[in-house]
């Protein structure tokens, strides 16, 4: 049997790789900031958020 030809797909330039990495880091930092914000807001509100009418 013969092996199928390997398609390399899209090959990014170094500039595109750097831009993708920068974007990924920015998204990760924004996500971490949002998680920290939610955590801090939960601590600020305290256990009062658990006392509510059903």
N, CA, C and O atoms as a Tinker XYZ file with bonds, in Angstrom:
   216  protein
     1  N      0.836000   -1.188000    0.000000    73     2
     2  CA     0.000000    0.000000    0.000000    64     1     3
     3  C      0.878000    1.247000    0.000000    63     2     4     5
     4  O      1.974000    1.258000    0.559000    81     3
     5  N      0.380000    2.268000   -0.625000    73     3     6
     6  CA     1.116000    3.528000   -0.637000    64     5     7
     7  C      0.550000    4.447000    0.442000    63     6     8     9
     8  O     -0.638000    4.402000    0.759000    81     7
     9  N      1.411000    5.264000    0.985000    73     7    10
    10  CA     0.963000    6.210000    2.005000    64     9    11
    11  C      0.313000    7.411000    1.333000    63    10    12    13
    12  O      0.766000    7.866000    0.282000    81    11
    13  N     -0.765000    7.927000    1.952000    73    11    14
    14  CA    -1.384000    9.135000    1.386000    64    13    15
    15  C     -0.443000   10.327000    1.531000    63    14    16    17
    16  O      0.344000   10.407000    2.474000    81    15
    17  N     -0.540000   11.240000    0.588000    73    15    18
    18  CA     0.311000   12.432000    0.627000    64    17    19
    19  C     -0.059000   13.266000    1.850000    63    18    20    21
    20  O     -1.236000   13.490000    2.134000    81    19
    21  N      0.960000   13.716000    2.562000    73    19    22
    22  CA     0.704000   14.540000    3.746000    64    21    23
    23  C      0.536000   15.989000    3.316000    63    22    24    25
    24  O      1.416000   16.581000    2.690000    81    23
    25  N     -0.613000   16.540000    3.665000    73    23    26
    26  CA    -0.903000   17.933000    3.364000    64    25    27
    27  C     -0.458000   18.772000    4.552000    63    26    28    29
    28  O     -0.924000   18.549000    5.669000    81    27
    29  N      0.423000   19.722000    4.336000    73    27    30
    30  CA     0.936000   20.528000    5.436000    64    29    31
    31  C     -0.054000   21.596000    5.874000    63    30    32    33
    32  O      0.133000   22.198000    6.932000    81    31
    33  N     -1.085000   21.846000    5.110000    73    31    34
    34  CA    -2.077000   22.841000    5.496000    64    33    35
    35  C     -1.507000   24.244000    5.416000    63    34    36    37
    36  O     -0.642000   24.534000    4.590000    81    35
    37  N     -2.003000   25.105000    6.284000    73    35    38
    38  CA    -1.574000   26.495000    6.298000    64    37    39
    39  C     -0.273000   26.605000    7.092000    63    38    40    41
    40  O     -0.189000   26.128000    8.224000    81    39
    41  N      0.719000   27.222000    6.508000    73    39    42
    42  CA     1.993000   27.443000    7.181000    64    41    43
    43  C      2.083000   28.924000    7.530000    63    42    44    45
    44  O      2.066000   29.783000    6.649000    81    43
    45  N      2.178000   29.209000    8.824000    73    43    46
    46  CA     2.206000   30.591000    9.281000    64    45    47
    47  C      3.627000   31.146000    9.234000    63    46    48    49
    48  O      4.608000   30.428000    9.423000    81    47
    49  N      3.698000   32.446000    8.976000    73    47    50
    50  CA     4.997000   33.121000    9.033000    64    49    51
    51  C      5.329000   33.389000   10.494000    63    50    52    53
    52  O      4.469000   33.244000   11.362000    81    51
    53  N      6.550000   33.775000   10.767000    73    51    54
    54  CA     6.967000   34.071000   12.145000    64    53    55
    55  C      6.147000   35.225000   12.726000    63    54    56    57
    56  O      5.784000   35.200000   13.902000    81    55
    57  N      5.859000   36.227000   11.907000    73    55    58
    58  CA     5.065000   37.372000   12.382000    64    57    59
    59  C      3.655000   36.918000   12.767000    63    58    60    61
    60  O      3.101000   37.382000   13.764000    81    59
    61  N      3.084000   36.021000   11.985000    73    59    62
    62  CA     1.744000   35.524000   12.290000    64    61    63
    63  C      1.751000   34.673000   13.556000    63    62    64    65
    64  O      0.807000   34.714000   14.345000    81    63
    65  N      2.823000   33.901000   13.746000    73    63    66
    66  CA     2.936000   33.096000   14.968000    64    65    67
    67  C      3.051000   33.987000   16.195000    63    66    68    69
    68  O      2.441000   33.710000   17.228000    81    67
    69  N      3.840000   35.067000   16.081000    73    67    70
    70  CA     3.973000   36.000000   17.204000    64    69    71
    71  C      2.645000   36.683000   17.498000    63    70    72    73
    72  O      2.277000   36.854000   18.661000    81    71
    73  N      1.921000   37.075000   16.444000    73    71    74
    74  CA     0.629000   37.733000   16.635000    64    73    75
    75  C     -0.368000   36.778000   17.295000    63    74    76    77
    76  O     -1.131000   37.183000   18.171000    81    75
    77  N     -0.361000   35.516000   16.876000    73    75    78
    78  CA    -1.268000   34.525000   17.467000    64    77    79
    79  C     -0.937000   34.328000   18.943000    63    78    80    81
    80  O     -1.833000   34.260000   19.784000    81    79
    81  N      0.361000   34.238000   19.251000    73    79    82
    82  CA     0.785000   34.051000   20.645000    64    81    83
    83  C      0.388000   35.260000   21.494000    63    82    84    85
    84  O     -0.094000   35.102000   22.616000    81    83
    85  N      0.588000   36.454000   20.962000    73    83    86
    86  CA     0.216000   37.671000   21.692000    64    85    87
    87  C     -1.282000   37.711000   21.958000    63    86    88    89
    88  O     -1.714000   38.074000   23.052000    81    87
    89  N     -2.068000   37.339000   20.962000    73    87    90
    90  CA    -3.523000   37.293000   21.119000    64    89    91
    91  C     -3.923000   36.286000   22.179000    63    90    92    93
    92  O     -4.787000   36.560000   23.012000    81    91
    93  N     -3.293000   35.118000   22.146000    73    91    94
    94  CA    -3.614000   34.078000   23.122000    64    93    95
    95  C     -3.278000   34.526000   24.534000    63    94    96    97
    96  O     -4.041000   34.274000   25.467000    81    95
    97  N     -2.148000   35.183000   24.694000    73    95    98
    98  CA    -1.769000   35.685000   26.022000    64    97    99
    99  C     -2.741000   36.759000   26.486000    63    98   100   101
   100  O     -3.118000   36.782000   27.658000    81    99
   101  N     -3.151000   37.646000   25.592000    73    99   102
   102  CA    -4.100000   38.701000   25.956000    64   101   103
   103  C     -5.438000   38.100000   26.374000    63   102   104   105
   104  O     -6.038000   38.556000   27.348000    81   103
   105  N     -5.908000   37.099000   25.665000    73   103   106
   106  CA    -7.178000   36.445000   26.020000    64   105   107
   107  C     -7.050000   35.746000   27.369000    63   106   108   109
   108  O     -7.965000   35.808000   28.190000    81   107
   109  N     -5.921000   35.081000   27.601000    73   107   110
   110  CA    -5.703000   34.393000   28.880000    64   109   111
   111  C     -5.674000   35.390000   30.034000    63   110   112   113
   112  O     -6.266000   35.136000   31.083000    81   111
   113  N     -4.995000   36.518000   29.853000    73   111   114
   114  CA    -4.938000   37.532000   30.905000    64   113   115
   115  C     -6.315000   38.132000   31.188000    63   114   116   117
   116  O     -6.666000   38.377000   32.342000    81   115
   117  N     -7.087000   38.365000   30.137000    73   115   118
   118  CA    -8.441000   38.891000   30.324000    64   117   119
   119  C     -9.310000   37.886000   31.078000    63   118   120   121
   120  O    -10.101000   38.274000   31.938000    81   119
   121  N     -9.167000   36.611000   30.764000    73   119   122
   122  CA    -9.931000   35.575000   31.448000    64   121   123
   123  C     -9.540000   35.486000   32.922000    63   122   124   125
   124  O    -10.405000   35.374000   33.791000    81   123
   125  N     -8.247000   35.537000   33.201000    73   123   126
   126  CA    -7.776000   35.501000   34.594000    64   125   127
   127  C     -8.288000   36.727000   35.352000    63   126   128   129
   128  O     -8.718000   36.608000   36.499000    81   127
   129  N     -8.244000   37.893000   34.726000    73   127   130
   130  CA    -8.748000   39.113000   35.369000    64   129   131
   131  C    -10.228000   38.990000   35.695000    63   130   132   133
   132  O    -10.662000   39.423000   36.762000    81   131
   133  N    -10.997000   38.417000   34.805000    73   131   134
   134  CA   -12.430000   38.230000   35.038000    64   133   135
   135  C    -12.675000   37.260000   36.193000    63   134   136   137
   136  O    -13.550000   37.493000   37.027000    81   135
   137  N    -11.909000   36.183000   36.241000    73   135   138
   138  CA   -12.042000   35.210000   37.329000    64   137   139
   139  C    -11.699000   35.860000   38.663000    63   138   140   141
   140  O    -12.401000   35.668000   39.655000    81   139
   141  N    -10.615000   36.631000   38.679000    73   139   142
   142  CA   -10.217000   37.319000   39.919000    64   141   143
   143  C    -11.293000   38.317000   40.332000    63   142   144   145
   144  O    -11.613000   38.421000   41.516000    81   143
   145  N    -11.851000   39.045000   39.381000    73   143   146
   146  CA   -12.913000   40.005000   39.679000    64   145   147
   147  C    -14.112000   39.312000   40.312000    63   146   148   149
   148  O    -14.633000   39.783000   41.323000    81   147
   149  N    -14.559000   38.198000   39.732000    73   147   150
   150  CA   -15.692000   37.457000   40.294000    64   149   151
   151  C    -15.378000   36.952000   41.693000    63   150   152   153
   152  O    -16.234000   37.001000   42.576000    81   151
   153  N    -14.159000   36.465000   41.905000    73   151   154
   154  CA   -13.767000   35.942000   43.204000    64   153   155
   155  C    -13.762000   37.056000   44.252000    63   154   156   157
   156  O    -14.276000   36.882000   45.357000    81   155
   157  N    -13.178000   38.201000   43.895000    73   155   158
   158  CA   -13.128000   39.330000   44.831000    64   157   159
   159  C    -14.535000   39.826000   45.139000    63   158   160   161
   160  O    -14.844000   40.123000   46.293000    81   159
   161  N    -15.380000   39.920000   44.141000    73   159   162
   162  CA   -16.763000   40.372000   44.377000    64   161   163
   163  C    -17.502000   39.408000   45.294000    63   162   164   165
   164  O    -18.307000   39.835000   46.122000    81   163
   165  N    -17.238000   38.118000   45.156000    73   163   166
   166  CA   -17.862000   37.135000   46.032000    64   165   167
   167  C    -17.381000   37.323000   47.466000    63   166   168   169
   168  O    -18.176000   37.225000   48.401000    81   167
   169  N    -16.100000   37.591000   47.649000    73   167   170
   170  CA   -15.572000   37.823000   48.993000    64   169   171
   171  C    -16.128000   39.108000   49.595000    63   170   172   173
   172  O    -16.421000   39.159000   50.789000    81   171
   173  N    -16.273000   40.145000   48.774000    73   171   174
   174  CA   -16.785000   41.427000   49.266000    64   173   175
   175  C    -18.229000   41.292000   49.715000    63   174   176   177
   176  O    -18.611000   41.823000   50.757000    81   175
   177  N    -19.028000   40.587000   48.936000    73   175   178
   178  CA   -20.438000   40.424000   49.297000    64   177   179
   179  C    -20.593000   39.521000   50.512000    63   178   180   181
   180  O    -21.544000   39.680000   51.278000    81   179
   181  N    -19.694000   38.595000   50.696000    73   179   182
   182  CA   -19.724000   37.727000   51.867000    64   181   183
   183  C    -20.861000   36.727000   51.817000    63   182   184   185
   184  O    -21.439000   36.473000   50.760000    81   183
   185  N    -21.178000   36.159000   52.981000    73   183   186
   186  CA   -22.223000   35.126000   53.042000    64   185   187
   187  C    -23.630000   35.646000   52.810000    63   186   188   189
   188  O    -24.584000   34.871000   52.760000    81   187
   189  N    -23.758000   36.960000   52.668000    73   187   190
   190  CA   -25.095000   37.552000   52.454000    64   189   191
   191  C    -25.720000   37.014000   51.172000    63   190   192   193
   192  O    -26.944000   36.931000   51.070000    81   191
   193  N    -24.901000   36.652000   50.202000    73   191   194
   194  CA   -25.449000   36.143000   48.939000    64   193   195
   195  C    -26.182000   34.826000   49.132000    63   194   196   197
   196  O    -27.015000   34.453000   48.307000    81   195
   197  N    -25.876000   34.115000   50.221000    73   195   198
   198  CA   -26.545000   32.837000   50.486000    64   197   199
   199  C    -27.884000   33.004000   51.192000    63   198   200   201
   200  O    -28.702000   32.085000   51.197000    81   199
   201  N    -28.113000   34.181000   51.793000    73   199   202
   202  CA   -29.367000   34.431000   52.511000    64   201   203
   203  C    -30.298000   35.181000   51.574000    63   202   204   205
   204  O    -30.193000   36.395000   51.402000    81   203
   205  N    -31.199000   34.441000   50.982000    73   203   206
   206  CA   -32.154000   35.043000   50.062000    64   205   207
   207  C    -33.440000   34.235000   50.072000    63   206   208   209
   208  O    -33.412000   33.037000   50.354000    81   207
   209  N    -34.552000   34.860000   49.775000    73   207   210
   210  CA   -35.817000   34.103000   49.767000    64   209   211
   211  C    -35.858000   33.120000   48.609000    63   210   212   213
   212  O    -35.368000   33.398000   47.514000    81   211
   213  N    -36.441000   31.989000   48.869000    73   211   214
   214  CA   -36.587000   30.982000   47.821000    64   213   215
   215  C    -37.858000   31.218000   47.126000    63   214   216
   216  O    -38.198000   30.487000   46.196000    81   215
